[in-house]
Amino acid sequence: MSSIDSREGALPGGPVMVALAGNPNTGKSTLFNGLTGMKQHTGNWAGKTVAYARGRYRYRGKDYILVDLPGSYSLLASSAEEEVARDFICFGQPHVTVVVTDATCLERNLNLVLQILEITARVVLCVNLIDEAERKGIGLDLPELSRTLGVPVVGTDARKGRGLGQLQEAVRRVAGGELVLKPPILTYSQLVEKAVAMIEPAVQELAPDYLSSRWVSLRMLDGGEKFNRSISKFLNAAPAQSEALAGKVAAASGFLEEKSGKSASDLIVSAIFARAESIAGEVITISPGRADGWDRRLDRIFTSRRLGIPVMLALLGLIFWITITGANYPSELLATALFWVEGHLQALFKAVGAPAWLEGLFVNGVYRTLAWVVSVMLPPMAIFFPLFTFLEDLGYLPRVAFNLDSFFRRAGAHGKQALTMCMGFGCNAAGVIACRIIDSPRERLIAMLTNNFVPCNGRFPLLIVLASIFLGYRGGIFRSLSAAAVILLVVVLGVMITLLVSKILSRTLLKGLPSTFALELPPYRRPQLGRILVRSFIDRTLFVLGRAVIVAAPAGLVIWLMANVKIGAFSALEGSARFLEPFGALLGMDGYIIISFLLGLPANEIVIPLMIMSYLASGSLLDLGSLGQLQALLLDNGWTWLTAICVILFSLNHFPCGTTLLTIYRETRNFGWTAAAFLIPTLTGVLICFIVATTARLLGLP
Amino acid sequence: MGDEPIPLHRLPVGCCGRVFEMRINDVARRRMLDLGLTFNTEVVALQQSPSGDPTAYFIRGAVIALRSQDASQILITPVKSG
């Protein structure tokens, strides 16, 4: 039955639906961005695309809708991502499916290609990362591959935009039915073919036209329970018919197992891989000399027994040190410029005769908060993010997961939790979403509940600023080095707390054993400096800054109002601060800091600006400016190094921001777990700060 | 080397073997199959992580890290590397 081609020529005037499928790590998201001009965040590790993104592009007068499916190794297994991809290709009936493969690892990728070709012939094979393959001396005969598979094959280098035009052209021709696609039918051993013949007639009666009955029969033999559930929604079967079919399937599987001693899925998967192996043998030539020599050499350093973890800490420490050292000077420059503007704004308000409260509200309230946010946060972010993106682009993060896995194993957690943790460095909400790459619900919950223990983009500026002001030891280079060491310690502490809390959770609320997992260590990729700079600046620095500005402006207004509205003897701000003072003091902080953390719930970015604003608004109005003046302001308000440490610790361990909490609720659909995600880090923070503050006081330290 | 099958996690780093049998079922088996660990597939032990577990293996052109507890379920026949 050639049901696949039933929609031949049936393209209406509407847009062409193109599905983008592929193994993880094949550069699918980069290709998606290249084609649609969208900025989906990409990273060199498995599981970046956790739900599917849609984008559009126009080519030769026609609109195309591109659906980026989650990366998967197969369509047969049972992870949520694979299910999404499979259901879309089977039942979403895209006009064309583009399968993206990694040129450096074609054989393994062919497994998925062959599986998709069994569902639909309307496929364009995109062999991406063709430049990496060339560099590694891997030769690919793409015309031969195209002849063997019976579909168009296009070599691309999505990062440089190479081959995208040819890809669009191939998609157009397949969509328009210009190309006659004849992928050869994958044949299995005689036994499997016999088993298929036992059920295919019954399937053919029930399956809708667009599904190949051969494929459906194979999958039913394969016996994925989830697949059978998916498929039953699409079969027009009465319950009695389904039952009769189920009986036939059971009989056929029984026949197979009895005759071969192996399960249907083993036989089917082996046959597909055997085919992939033989195709790979025909089209791939590897020039002598280890093609992956560089990867192995780098891995011997980055994951080495003795050096792996020290190198990891050194790299992270180096990044912090460069950030701290480099951020100082531009910070001062920016502050000077922005506060020069403030002077002129004040003059302007006076010149037009604006009332004092208006000037106070907008200049001292809104503008000043914004100026602080920009001058204090922009420079460290503009240095830190590109450096971190560099490591990400290189493919270093999966090595971190590899190095740290044994700790996670002992904590009863999933190995991929290290990856979701790394995502959390960027943004905890993104980290929580990334937890979908963990299949087992128990381990996924652990990863979600503990993600907040790694400091996100929004919290790093606070750590960097406070560490460089208060925790530098002596002057000169020692100062920045010791500040970097402090931040490194904070991150390590965060990881240790993550492990401890994971362990406690997996012994109590979320009991169970770690599930099977495989972590792919993709080839290192040569980072592209230009792209890193642009991307980390636009996608991260401006994003975080924008969020801070948007939330900080109204927050500055609220703080100014609170400081200027009198309730009884005190302003509203002072009143609340006095009320919270005992609690704050218990934790080594003060009432204003607690207010700032509470008001900072919408976004962690604004905690520092809120502190500054509330100190400024509550009296000691001080000339503003650089980090030096910030230090003076904080010292004026009774800060010591102990205050700084407690604020840093509380920043690491307190409730997740509003966005993250919402995300956790959306992912779990459960108020209880969302509340747990709020309470666990908050209680941890209260406990740690209390212990640190009390110990320091008992020792008479501050 | 002998032909006796050994569990994959016993394969010394730098050595090569062929998949003989997988003693796991259901989802876990499926996952291993999808990585290309089918009968007679060549596997090379590349490197251990700093703590000695997991280990990275070279499987069909890709580098995949497996924990010992999972690798121990996969029996392989060691192959003399040529």
Boltz contact constraints between the chains, C-beta under 6 A:
constraints:
  - contact:
      token1: [A, 73]
      token2: [B, 34]
      max_distance: 6.0
  - contact:
      token1: [A, 74]
      token2: [B, 34]
      max_distance: 6.0
  - contact:
      token1: [A, 77]
      token2: [B, 30]
      max_distance: 6.0
  - contact:
      token1: [A, 77]
      token2: [B, 34]
      max_distance: 6.0
  - contact:
      token1: [A, 78]
      token2: [B, 27]
      max_distance: 6.0
  - contact:
      token1: [A, 105]
      token2: [B, 61]
      max_distance: 6.0
  - contact:
      token1: [A, 105]
      token2: [B, 62]
      max_distance: 6.0
  - contact:
      token1: [A, 107]
      token2: [B, 60]
      max_distance: 6.0
  - contact:
      token1: [A, 107]
      token2: [B, 61]
      max_distance: 6.0
  - contact:
      token1: [A, 108]
      token2: [B, 36]
      max_distance: 6.0
  - contact:
      token1: [A, 108]
      token2: [B, 60]
      max_distance: 6.0
  - contact:
      token1: [A, 108]
      token2: [B, 61]
      max_distance: 6.0
  - contact:
      token1: [A, 108]
      token2: [B, 62]
      max_distance: 6.0
  - contact:
      token1: [A, 269]
      token2: [B, 33]
      max_distance: 6.0
  - contact:
      token1: [A, 269]
      token2: [B, 38]
      max_distance: 6.0
  - contact:
      token1: [A, 270]
      token2: [B, 38]
      max_distance: 6.0
  - contact:
      token1: [A, 270]
      token2: [B, 39]
      max_distance: 6.0
  - contact:
      token1: [A, 273]
      token2: [B, 36]
      max_distance: 6.0
  - contact:
      token1: [A, 273]
      token2: [B, 38]
      max_distance: 6.0
  - contact:
      token1: [A, 299]
      token2: [B, 47]
      max_distance: 6.0
  - contact:
      token1: [A, 303]
      token2: [B, 49]
      max_distance: 6.0
  - contact:
      token1: [A, 305]
      token2: [B, 50]
      max_distance: 6.0
  - contact:
      token1: [A, 308]
      token2: [B, 50]
      max_distance: 6.0
  - contact:
      token1: [A, 309]
      token2: [B, 50]
      max_distance: 6.0
  - contact:
      token1: [A, 402]
      token2: [B, 49]
      max_distance: 6.0
  - contact:
      token1: [A, 402]
      token2: [B, 65]
      max_distance: 6.0
  - contact:
      token1: [A, 403]
      token2: [B, 49]
      max_distance: 6.0
  - contact:
      token1: [A, 403]
      token2: [B, 50]
      max_distance: 6.0
  - contact:
      token1: [A, 405]
      token2: [B, 54]
      max_distance: 6.0
  - contact:
      token1: [A, 406]
      token2: [B, 51]
      max_distance: 6.0
  - contact:
      token1: [A, 406]
      token2: [B, 53]
      max_distance: 6.0
  - contact:
      token1: [A, 516]
      token2: [B, 28]
      max_distance: 6.0
  - contact:
      token1: [A, 516]
      token2: [B, 70]
      max_distance: 6.0
  - contact:
      token1: [A, 518]
      token2: [B, 35]
      max_distance: 6.0
  - contact:
      token1: [A, 518]
      token2: [B, 64]
      max_distance: 6.0
  - contact:
      token1: [A, 518]
      token2: [B, 66]
      max_distance: 6.0
  - contact:
      token1: [A, 519]
      token2: [B, 65]
      max_distance: 6.0
  - contact:
      token1: [A, 520]
      token2: [B, 64]
      max_distance: 6.0
  - contact:
      token1: [A, 521]
      token2: [B, 56]
      max_distance: 6.0
  - contact:
      token1: [A, 521]
      token2: [B, 63]
      max_distance: 6.0
